[in-house]
Amino acid sequence: MIVLVLAAVVVLAVGGCVCVVWAARGGAPRWVRVVSATTLTAGELARKSGRTSRTNGSSGSDD
C-alpha cells in the first residue's frame, strides 16, 4: 500500500516538472500553466519550510 502511495507521489512530481518545462517553452494549454504554477508554489513552500526549520534549530549557536 505504501509503495502505491509513493509511486503516486513520484508520478505527480514528474508530471508537475513536465508541465513546468512545457509552460516555460510557451504555447501550453491553460491547464498546463495552472499545474505549472501549482508545482512551483509547492516547491517554494517546501523550500521555505525547510529553511525555517534549519534556521530555528541553529539559532542558539554562534559557532
PDB file as gemmi writes it, atoms N, CA and C in Angstrom:
CRYST1    1.000    1.000    1.000  90.00  90.00  90.00 P 1                      
ATOM      1  N   MET A   1       0.824  -1.206   0.000  1.00  0.00           N  
ATOM      2  CA  MET A   1       0.000   0.000   0.000  1.00  0.00           C  
ATOM      3  C   MET A   1       0.860   1.259   0.000  1.00  0.00           C  
ATOM      4  N   ILE A   2       1.884   1.274   0.850  1.00  0.00           N  
ATOM      5  CA  ILE A   2       2.752   2.446   0.913  1.00  0.00           C  
ATOM      6  C   ILE A   2       3.515   2.636  -0.394  1.00  0.00           C  
ATOM      7  N   VAL A   3       3.816   1.536  -1.068  1.00  0.00           N  
ATOM      8  CA  VAL A   3       4.513   1.619  -2.351  1.00  0.00           C  
ATOM      9  C   VAL A   3       3.627   2.309  -3.384  1.00  0.00           C  
ATOM     10  N   LEU A   4       2.347   2.041  -3.359  1.00  0.00           N  
ATOM     11  CA  LEU A   4       1.423   2.694  -4.294  1.00  0.00           C  
ATOM     12  C   LEU A   4       1.327   4.193  -4.020  1.00  0.00           C  
ATOM     13  N   VAL A   5       1.308   4.563  -2.760  1.00  0.00           N  
ATOM     14  CA  VAL A   5       1.238   5.980  -2.402  1.00  0.00           C  
ATOM     15  C   VAL A   5       2.515   6.690  -2.850  1.00  0.00           C  
ATOM     16  N   LEU A   6       3.661   6.081  -2.595  1.00  0.00           N  
ATOM     17  CA  LEU A   6       4.921   6.688  -3.010  1.00  0.00           C  
ATOM     18  C   LEU A   6       5.025   6.767  -4.534  1.00  0.00           C  
ATOM     19  N   ALA A   7       4.550   5.745  -5.223  1.00  0.00           N  
ATOM     20  CA  ALA A   7       4.557   5.763  -6.683  1.00  0.00           C  
ATOM     21  C   ALA A   7       3.665   6.888  -7.210  1.00  0.00           C  
ATOM     22  N   ALA A   8       2.525   7.087  -6.577  1.00  0.00           N  
ATOM     23  CA  ALA A   8       1.626   8.164  -6.991  1.00  0.00           C  
ATOM     24  C   ALA A   8       2.275   9.531  -6.766  1.00  0.00           C  
ATOM     25  N   VAL A   9       2.985   9.694  -5.667  1.00  0.00           N  
ATOM     26  CA  VAL A   9       3.670  10.960  -5.388  1.00  0.00           C  
ATOM     27  C   VAL A   9       4.753  11.218  -6.430  1.00  0.00           C  
ATOM     28  N   VAL A  10       5.490  10.181  -6.794  1.00  0.00           N  
ATOM     29  CA  VAL A  10       6.543  10.329  -7.802  1.00  0.00           C  
ATOM     30  C   VAL A  10       5.936  10.682  -9.152  1.00  0.00           C  
ATOM     31  N   VAL A  11       4.844  10.026  -9.522  1.00  0.00           N  
ATOM     32  CA  VAL A  11       4.184  10.316 -10.800  1.00  0.00           C  
ATOM     33  C   VAL A  11       3.679  11.758 -10.820  1.00  0.00           C  
ATOM     34  N   LEU A  12       3.105  12.225  -9.726  1.00  0.00           N  
ATOM     35  CA  LEU A  12       2.630  13.608  -9.663  1.00  0.00           C  
ATOM     36  C   LEU A  12       3.787  14.598  -9.748  1.00  0.00           C  
ATOM     37  N   ALA A  13       4.891  14.297  -9.084  1.00  0.00           N  
ATOM     38  CA  ALA A  13       6.059  15.188  -9.127  1.00  0.00           C  
ATOM     39  C   ALA A  13       6.638  15.258 -10.534  1.00  0.00           C  
ATOM     40  N   VAL A  14       6.775  14.123 -11.188  1.00  0.00           N  
ATOM     41  CA  VAL A  14       7.303  14.103 -12.550  1.00  0.00           C  
ATOM     42  C   VAL A  14       6.345  14.830 -13.495  1.00  0.00           C  
ATOM     43  N   GLY A  15       5.062  14.591 -13.339  1.00  0.00           N  
ATOM     44  CA  GLY A  15       4.072  15.291 -14.165  1.00  0.00           C  
ATOM     45  C   GLY A  15       4.120  16.794 -13.961  1.00  0.00           C  
ATOM     46  N   GLY A  16       4.300  17.225 -12.720  1.00  0.00           N  
ATOM     47  CA  GLY A  16       4.423  18.654 -12.443  1.00  0.00           C  
ATOM     48  C   GLY A  16       5.652  19.253 -13.091  1.00  0.00           C  
ATOM     49  N   CYS A  17       6.766  18.518 -13.033  1.00  0.00           N  
ATOM     50  CA  CYS A  17       8.000  19.004 -13.668  1.00  0.00           C  
ATOM     51  C   CYS A  17       7.845  19.100 -15.183  1.00  0.00           C  
ATOM     52  N   VAL A  18       7.172  18.138 -15.767  1.00  0.00           N  
ATOM     53  CA  VAL A  18       6.921  18.181 -17.211  1.00  0.00           C  
ATOM     54  C   VAL A  18       6.082  19.404 -17.563  1.00  0.00           C  
ATOM     55  N   CYS A  19       5.086  19.686 -16.751  1.00  0.00           N  
ATOM     56  CA  CYS A  19       4.236  20.849 -17.014  1.00  0.00           C  
ATOM     57  C   CYS A  19       5.013  22.159 -16.864  1.00  0.00           C  
ATOM     58  N   VAL A  20       5.939  22.217 -15.902  1.00  0.00           N  
ATOM     59  CA  VAL A  20       6.758  23.419 -15.736  1.00  0.00           C  
ATOM     60  C   VAL A  20       7.601  23.656 -16.983  1.00  0.00           C  
ATOM     61  N   VAL A  21       8.224  22.609 -17.490  1.00  0.00           N  
ATOM     62  CA  VAL A  21       9.058  22.744 -18.686  1.00  0.00           C  
ATOM     63  C   VAL A  21       8.202  23.121 -19.889  1.00  0.00           C  
ATOM     64  N   TRP A  22       7.057  22.465 -20.034  1.00  0.00           N  
ATOM     65  CA  TRP A  22       6.171  22.744 -21.157  1.00  0.00           C  
ATOM     66  C   TRP A  22       5.692  24.198 -21.123  1.00  0.00           C  
ATOM     67  N   ALA A  23       5.297  24.664 -19.932  1.00  0.00           N  
ATOM     68  CA  ALA A  23       4.819  26.040 -19.809  1.00  0.00           C  
ATOM     69  C   ALA A  23       5.947  27.037 -20.063  1.00  0.00           C  
ATOM     70  N   ALA A  24       7.158  26.702 -19.670  1.00  0.00           N  
ATOM     71  CA  ALA A  24       8.286  27.608 -19.884  1.00  0.00           C  
ATOM     72  C   ALA A  24       8.625  27.744 -21.359  1.00  0.00           C  
ATOM     73  N   ARG A  25       8.405  26.697 -22.114  1.00  0.00           N  
ATOM     74  CA  ARG A  25       8.704  26.743 -23.552  1.00  0.00           C  
ATOM     75  C   ARG A  25       7.673  27.548 -24.328  1.00  0.00           C  
ATOM     76  N   GLY A  26       6.481  27.718 -23.749  1.00  0.00           N  
ATOM     77  CA  GLY A  26       5.443  28.517 -24.388  1.00  0.00           C  
ATOM     78  C   GLY A  26       4.467  27.672 -25.178  1.00  0.00           C  
ATOM     79  N   GLY A  27       3.321  28.239 -25.457  1.00  0.00           N  
ATOM     80  CA  GLY A  27       2.304  27.567 -26.248  1.00  0.00           C  
ATOM     81  C   GLY A  27       1.568  26.461 -25.516  1.00  0.00           C  
ATOM     82  N   ALA A  28       1.637  26.458 -24.194  1.00  0.00           N  
ATOM     83  CA  ALA A  28       0.987  25.411 -23.411  1.00  0.00           C  
ATOM     84  C   ALA A  28      -0.481  25.757 -23.164  1.00  0.00           C  
ATOM     85  N   PRO A  29      -1.331  24.737 -23.050  1.00  0.00           N  
ATOM     86  CA  PRO A  29      -2.727  24.993 -22.706  1.00  0.00           C  
ATOM     87  C   PRO A  29      -2.852  25.585 -21.291  1.00  0.00           C  
ATOM     88  N   ARG A  30      -4.003  26.110 -21.006  1.00  0.00           N  
ATOM     89  CA  ARG A  30      -4.229  26.758 -19.708  1.00  0.00           C  
ATOM     90  C   ARG A  30      -4.036  25.793 -18.544  1.00  0.00           C  
ATOM     91  N   TRP A  31      -4.515  24.546 -18.675  1.00  0.00           N  
ATOM     92  CA  TRP A  31      -4.398  23.604 -17.559  1.00  0.00           C  
ATOM     93  C   TRP A  31      -2.936  23.282 -17.262  1.00  0.00           C  
ATOM     94  N   VAL A  32      -2.070  23.336 -18.268  1.00  0.00           N  
ATOM     95  CA  VAL A  32      -0.641  23.093 -18.045  1.00  0.00           C  
ATOM     96  C   VAL A  32      -0.045  24.250 -17.257  1.00  0.00           C  
ATOM     97  N   ARG A  33      -0.456  25.460 -17.580  1.00  0.00           N  
ATOM     98  CA  ARG A  33       0.042  26.624 -16.842  1.00  0.00           C  
ATOM     99  C   ARG A  33      -0.428  26.601 -15.396  1.00  0.00           C  
ATOM    100  N   VAL A  34      -1.651  26.123 -15.155  1.00  0.00           N  
ATOM    101  CA  VAL A  34      -2.165  26.023 -13.787  1.00  0.00           C  
ATOM    102  C   VAL A  34      -1.374  24.983 -13.000  1.00  0.00           C  
ATOM    103  N   VAL A  35      -1.144  23.817 -13.603  1.00  0.00           N  
ATOM    104  CA  VAL A  35      -0.366  22.771 -12.936  1.00  0.00           C  
ATOM    105  C   VAL A  35       1.055  23.259 -12.689  1.00  0.00           C  
ATOM    106  N   SER A  36       1.617  23.972 -13.650  1.00  0.00           N  
ATOM    107  CA  SER A  36       2.965  24.507 -13.504  1.00  0.00           C  
ATOM    108  C   SER A  36       3.044  25.494 -12.337  1.00  0.00           C  
ATOM    109  N   ALA A  37       2.100  26.394 -12.258  1.00  0.00           N  
ATOM    110  CA  ALA A  37       2.094  27.364 -11.159  1.00  0.00           C  
ATOM    111  C   ALA A  37       1.921  26.676  -9.818  1.00  0.00           C  
ATOM    112  N   THR A  38       1.074  25.655  -9.776  1.00  0.00           N  
ATOM    113  CA  THR A  38       0.868  24.904  -8.538  1.00  0.00           C  
ATOM    114  C   THR A  38       2.145  24.180  -8.120  1.00  0.00           C  
ATOM    115  N   THR A  39       2.835  23.597  -9.079  1.00  0.00           N  
ATOM    116  CA  THR A  39       4.080  22.888  -8.794  1.00  0.00           C  
ATOM    117  C   THR A  39       5.143  23.845  -8.280  1.00  0.00           C  
ATOM    118  N   LEU A  40       5.279  24.991  -8.924  1.00  0.00           N  
ATOM    119  CA  LEU A  40       6.269  25.967  -8.481  1.00  0.00           C  
ATOM    120  C   LEU A  40       5.950  26.516  -7.096  1.00  0.00           C  
ATOM    121  N   THR A  41       4.668  26.741  -6.816  1.00  0.00           N  
ATOM    122  CA  THR A  41       4.258  27.218  -5.497  1.00  0.00           C  
ATOM    123  C   THR A  41       4.546  26.174  -4.428  1.00  0.00           C  
ATOM    124  N   ALA A  42       4.245  24.917  -4.714  1.00  0.00           N  
ATOM    125  CA  ALA A  42       4.523  23.845  -3.754  1.00  0.00           C  
ATOM    126  C   ALA A  42       6.021  23.729  -3.496  1.00  0.00           C  
ATOM    127  N   GLY A  43       6.825  23.889  -4.532  1.00  0.00           N  
ATOM    128  CA  GLY A  43       8.272  23.854  -4.360  1.00  0.00           C  
ATOM    129  C   GLY A  43       8.779  24.991  -3.497  1.00  0.00           C  
ATOM    130  N   GLU A  44       8.242  26.186  -3.705  1.00  0.00           N  
ATOM    131  CA  GLU A  44       8.631  27.329  -2.883  1.00  0.00           C  
ATOM    132  C   GLU A  44       8.239  27.118  -1.430  1.00  0.00           C  
ATOM    133  N   LEU A  45       7.040  26.603  -1.199  1.00  0.00           N  
ATOM    134  CA  LEU A  45       6.603  26.341   0.174  1.00  0.00           C  
ATOM    135  C   LEU A  45       7.482  25.299   0.850  1.00  0.00           C  
ATOM    136  N   ALA A  46       7.848  24.265   0.120  1.00  0.00           N  
ATOM    137  CA  ALA A  46       8.722  23.229   0.680  1.00  0.00           C  
ATOM    138  C   ALA A  46      10.103  23.806   0.983  1.00  0.00           C  
ATOM    139  N   ARG A  47      10.600  24.644   0.094  1.00  0.00           N  
ATOM    140  CA  ARG A  47      11.915  25.253   0.312  1.00  0.00           C  
ATOM    141  C   ARG A  47      11.899  26.166   1.529  1.00  0.00           C  
ATOM    142  N   LYS A  48      10.846  26.976   1.666  1.00  0.00           N  
ATOM    143  CA  LYS A  48      10.751  27.894   2.801  1.00  0.00           C  
ATOM    144  C   LYS A  48      10.569  27.144   4.113  1.00  0.00           C  
ATOM    145  N   SER A  49       9.800  26.079   4.111  1.00  0.00           N  
ATOM    146  CA  SER A  49       9.593  25.332   5.355  1.00  0.00           C  
ATOM    147  C   SER A  49      10.876  24.645   5.784  1.00  0.00           C  
ATOM    148  N   GLY A  50      11.670  24.159   4.845  1.00  0.00           N  
ATOM    149  CA  GLY A  50      12.949  23.548   5.181  1.00  0.00           C  
ATOM    150  C   GLY A  50      13.939  24.573   5.696  1.00  0.00           C  
ATOM    151  N   ARG A  51      13.940  25.747   5.109  1.00  0.00           N  
ATOM    152  CA  ARG A  51      14.844  26.813   5.523  1.00  0.00           C  
ATOM    153  C   ARG A  51      14.478  27.312   6.916  1.00  0.00           C  
ATOM    154  N   THR A  52      13.189  27.417   7.213  1.00  0.00           N  
ATOM    155  CA  THR A  52      12.732  27.901   8.507  1.00  0.00           C  
ATOM    156  C   THR A  52      13.119  26.933   9.615  1.00  0.00           C  
ATOM    157  N   SER A  53      12.937  25.637   9.388  1.00  0.00           N  
ATOM    158  CA  SER A  53      13.233  24.674  10.440  1.00  0.00           C  
ATOM    159  C   SER A  53      14.726  24.625  10.723  1.00  0.00           C  
ATOM    160  N   ARG A  54      15.563  24.767   9.700  1.00  0.00           N  
ATOM    161  CA  ARG A  54      17.009  24.781   9.926  1.00  0.00           C  
ATOM    162  C   ARG A  54      17.432  26.058  10.629  1.00  0.00           C  
ATOM    163  N   THR A  55      16.837  27.180  10.294  1.00  0.00           N  
ATOM    164  CA  THR A  55      17.199  28.438  10.904  1.00  0.00           C  
ATOM    165  C   THR A  55      16.824  28.450  12.379  1.00  0.00           C  
ATOM    166  N   ASN A  56      15.634  27.979  12.708  1.00  0.00           N  
ATOM    167  CA  ASN A  56      15.200  27.949  14.092  1.00  0.00           C  
ATOM    168  C   ASN A  56      16.012  26.965  14.918  1.00  0.00           C  
ATOM    169  N   GLY A  57      16.435  25.868  14.324  1.00  0.00           N  
ATOM    170  CA  GLY A  57      17.185  24.859  15.062  1.00  0.00           C  
ATOM    171  C   GLY A  57      18.597  25.271  15.362  1.00  0.00           C  
ATOM    172  N   SER A  58      19.190  26.151  14.572  1.00  0.00           N  
ATOM    173  CA  SER A  58      20.584  26.520  14.790  1.00  0.00           C  
ATOM    174  C   SER A  58      20.744  27.939  15.316  1.00  0.00           C  
ATOM    175  N   SER A  59      19.666  28.588  15.745  1.00  0.00           N  
ATOM    176  CA  SER A  59      19.761  29.972  16.161  1.00  0.00           C  
ATOM    177  C   SER A  59      20.454  30.140  17.508  1.00  0.00           C  
ATOM    178  N   GLY A  60      20.627  29.060  18.275  1.00  0.00           N  
ATOM    179  CA  GLY A  60      21.226  29.162  19.588  1.00  0.00           C  
ATOM    180  C   GLY A  60      22.745  29.152  19.585  1.00  0.00           C  
ATOM    181  N   SER A  61      23.395  28.778  18.492  1.00  0.00           N  
ATOM    182  CA  SER A  61      24.863  28.703  18.486  1.00  0.00           C  
ATOM    183  C   SER A  61      25.439  29.735  17.535  1.00  0.00           C  
ATOM    184  N   ASP A  62      26.530  30.332  17.933  1.00  0.00           N  
ATOM    185  CA  ASP A  62      27.213  31.330  17.113  1.00  0.00           C  
ATOM    186  C   ASP A  62      28.460  30.775  16.458  1.00  0.00           C  
ATOM    187  N   ASP A  63      28.722  29.482  16.590  1.00  0.00           N  
ATOM    188  CA  ASP A  63      29.967  28.889  16.056  1.00  0.00           C  
ATOM    189  C   ASP A  63      29.937  28.812  14.600  1.00  0.00           C  
TER     190      ASP A  63                                                      
END                                                                             
